[in-house]
Amino acid sequence: MYKRFLLPIDGSPPSEYAAAVGLALAKRLGASVVFAHVIEPHRYRDLHNYEEALERARTVGRALLEQWARKANHARVPCDVQLTSTEPENRPGVAEALMDVGVAHGCDLVVMGTHGRTGLPRMLLGSVAERMARLAPTPLLLVRGHDTKPTLFKHILVATDGSTFSELALQHADALAGALKAKLSVVYVVPDLTQLYVSAGRAWMFADPAQLQAQLAQEQSHLRAQGEYILKEAAERCTHAKQVHTLLREAGHHLIGERIREVADEIKADLIVMGTHGHTGLRKFLLGSVAEDVAQQAHQPILLVRNPAALTHPDESHLPPPGER
């Protein structure tokens, strides 16, 4: 399973909560953590002197790192701290600086909050998290909100579409459910071909509306059967989770991401796992774009798993499935 977490902190409530979730999860998995803070002097616009702003940024960063190092020591979780910057070596942004830290420390999971604000420097972890989701070579656990008590991840929901990308997400979800002794549910959402035909402009191929409806019904039935098969195969491949349940849902006139969020709320899942850039052959229903929609709207934390083969970032690291180190 995951051995070393990267926990970016900026002092905002969402960042603090995400770090608490990451620390608690690391303790349960026997992993170590790396707390990272990116200093950005230009965000202290109330100070006109650059050197003074730089020193303020460093002081705030060190204080945050020391605070979390003490918490890690109290929880008996091995930790390192890293104060870094966007300015040396002309790094383009916070996400890139954080990825450099993660690669340097051999981190295999990033846990971070979304829409975090520090108040004074107004550092937006929301936009940083979005860029991390697109570029990070490791799985990314996005945590929304700032509850007082970290979630225990007792029920994990993983979405599949039968692609190699969702297959990798299934491996991570299964391994995590096994390690945490959590219940695992697998959902497949059958796309609505009516929407696909209309949006793709294929309805003109059928002059007879009855013929169109018959064709759609036949293909929709095929997709439903395909979904049932994909779920059956997915359940058989889960070898770590003790409880595995499968759920087949119709998209109907709703977005696939919306259906996934509804299922997560319905079964009271406290973690959603999804692959990104998944391919089903139906270009309007890619789990990659659906994952972005779910990440933006879901109340639960979401674990985004990218296929290492799809990465193009120069600092990419080809990670094996969890448990195969």
N, C-alpha and C positions, 0 to 999 in steps of 0.2 A: 504494500500500500504506500501511500505518500510518506516520505521520510523527512522532508524539510520544507517548511512553509515560508513564503515571503509575505509579510504583513506590513503594507504601507500604512503610515499614520500621519495625520495632519492636525490632530487636535480637535476636529469637529465631532459632534455626537455620532453621526453615522460611521465615521472612521474609528472612533473609540469602540463602538458596538461591534464592528466587523473584527477589530483586533481581539476583542474578548471572545467572539465566536471562534476565531482562528486559534487562539490560545487554548480554549477548552477542547476543541477538536484535536489539536496536536497532542494534548495530554492523553486523550482517549486512545489515540492511535500510536502513542509512543514516539512521536515525531519531535524534531527540534524546530525552532522558528528563527527567522531573521526579521527584526523590526527595521524598517527603512523610512527615512524622512528626507524629502527633497527640499533643500533650502532655495528660496527664490527671493533675493533681496529686492528686486524691482516691485514686489507686491507690497512692500512697506512704503507706500507713497507719501506717508506723513513725514518721513525722514528725507531731507534733501541731500544729505551727505551719503555717498555710496558706501563708504567704509563703515559708517555708523549703521546703515541699513543691513549691510552684510553681517556685522557682528550681532545685531538684533536677531536676524534670521538664524544664525548659528546657535545663539543662546536658547532660543525657543526650541529649535530642533533637538539640541542636546538634552534639554529638560524633558521633552516628550520621550526620547529614547531611554533616558535613565528611569523614568517613571514606569515604562513598560518592561524594562529589564528587571526591575524590582518585582513586578507582578509575575513575570515568568519564573523568577527564582522562588517566589513564594509558592507557585504552583508546581515547582520542581520540573519545569520544562526547560531543557537546554536552549540557550538563546545566544544570538549575536545581534549587534546593532550596527547600522550603517548610516552615516550622515553623508548625503551626496548632493549634487547640484546639477542644474541644467546648463550651467555656463562653461565649465571646463570642457575642452575638446569640441566646443560648438555643438553640443547635443541639441537636437531640435525640440525636445519637450520633456515633460515630467514622466510620461509613460515610458519613453525610451530610456530615461535615467533609471527608472525602477526596473526595467527589463535587464539593464546592464548589471544591476545589483543581484537580481535573481539568478542570472547566468553565472556570475562570478562566484556565488555561494552554492551553486548546484541545487537550487530550489526546484521542486517538482509540483508545487501548487501555490497559487497566489490567492489570498483572501483579502478582499477589500470592500469598503462601503461605497454606496452610490449617492450622488447628490450631496456630498459633504461640503460644509463651509467652515472655515476657521474663524470667520468673523472679521478679523483684522486684515489678513492678506487675501481673503476671499478665494482661497484655492478650491476649485471645483473638482472634487473627486468623481463627480458624475461623468464629466467629459473625459477625464483621465481613464476612468473605468471602461468607457466605451472604446477608447483607443487601445487599451490593454486587451480588450476582448478581440480586437481585430489583429493585433500583432503578437501577443504573448505566445511563446512556444510551449507553455505549460497550461494545464487546466486552470480555469479562473473561477473562483467561487465569489459571486457577487451577493452582498448582503445589504438589504434595504432596511431603513428605519434605525431606531436606536432604543430598542427595548432594554429593560433593566437586567434581564436574565437571558444568557445565550440559549438558543434552541438546542435540543439534544439529538435532533435528527433521528426520530423513531420510525418515520414512515417516508420512504424515498419514492418519488415518481420519476420514471425515465420515459421519454418520448422516443418512439422509433418510427422509421419509414422504410426499413429494410435496406438502407444504404450502408456503405462501409463506414461512413461518418457516424451514423447512429449506432452502428454495431460497436464502435469503439466507446461511445458513451455508455452503452449497455454494459460493457466490460467494467468500466469504472464504477457505475452504479451498483453492479453486482458485488464487486470487491468491497466497496464501501459499506454496503448493507451487511455483508458478512462480517466485516471488521467491527461494525457498530451494533451488530445483532438487531438490525432494523428490518422492518417489513419492506418489501420491494413490490411496487406496482409498475406494470409496463403498459403504456397506452399507445394505440395506433388510431389516428384520425383519418377516416376515409374522406378524401377530397370530393367536393361537389363538382361533377363534370359539367353540369349546366352552366355554372359560372365560368369554367375553363373554356367551354366551347364559345360562349358569348364574348369573353374577353379576348380570345385568340382569333375571333372572326371566322370560326369554322361553321357557324350555323347556316351560312349561305349554301353549304354543300348539300343541304337537304331542302328541296323545294316543298316537300310534303311535311308539315309539322308533325303528323302522326309518325312518319318514318324517323324523324329526328328524335322524338320521344322514345320510340322503340329502341333506337340505337343507343341512346343515353341510358336507358334502363338496363340494357344488356351489358354495357361497359361498366356501369355502376355496380351491377351484381358481381362482375368479374373483380373489380377493385375491392369489394367487400370480402370476397373469398380470398383474395390475395392478402388482405389485412389479417384475416383469421390465420392464414398460414404463417405469415411473418410473426405474429404473436406466439403461435405454437412453437416455432423454431426458437424465438427469443427466450421463452420460458425454459426450454430444454438446454439452452446454452448457459443459463444461470446456475453456477455450481457452488457459489459461496453463500448466497442469501438463503435462509431457512424457509422463509415465506415469500412466494412469488405469485402475484395475481395479475391477470391480463385483462385489459379493458379495450373494447372496440367501440368507437364513437363515430357518428356521422357528422361531417362538417355542416351539412345542410347549407343554409344561406349565411353561415358565420365563418369567420376566419379560423384557420386551423389553430393559430396561437390562442385565440379566444377559447376554443374548445379545450385546449390543454390546460389553460388557467382554470376553467370551470371544473375540470376533473380534479385538479389539485385541491381546489377548495372543497369539492364534494367529498373526497376521501380523506380530507384533513392531512394532506401531505405537508411535511415541513421542510422538504428539499426537492427541487426539480432538477433533473440532470438531462442535458441535451447536447447533441453533437452540432457542430456548425458546418455550414457549406455542404449539407447532405444532398444527395441527388436521387430522385425517384424516377426521373424521366419526364415528370410533369413540371415544367419550369416555373409555373405559377405557385407551386406548393413545395418549395424547397425548405427543408428543416433549417437550413442555414439562416434564411431571412426570418423564418418563424421563430427561431431561437432569439433573435434580436427583439422581436415583438414581445415574446414572453418575458425576456429579461427587463424590458422597460415597464411592463404592466403588472407582473405577478407580485403578490404580497410576500411569497416565500423566497428564501434564498435560492439562487439558481447556479448550478455548476455547469459551466460551458467547457466542452471538450473538443478540441480541434484535432483533426487528423494531422500528425506531424508531416506527412508527405505533402500536405497542401501548403505548408508554410514557405514563405519566400523571404522572410526577414533575414538579414545576414547573421544575426545572432541566434538563429533557430537551433534547437536541440532536439534530436529525434528520440523522444521518450518511449520506452516500452510500455505495454499495458501494466497497470498496477500489479505488484506481486511478482514481476519478472525482472528483478534487478540483479 
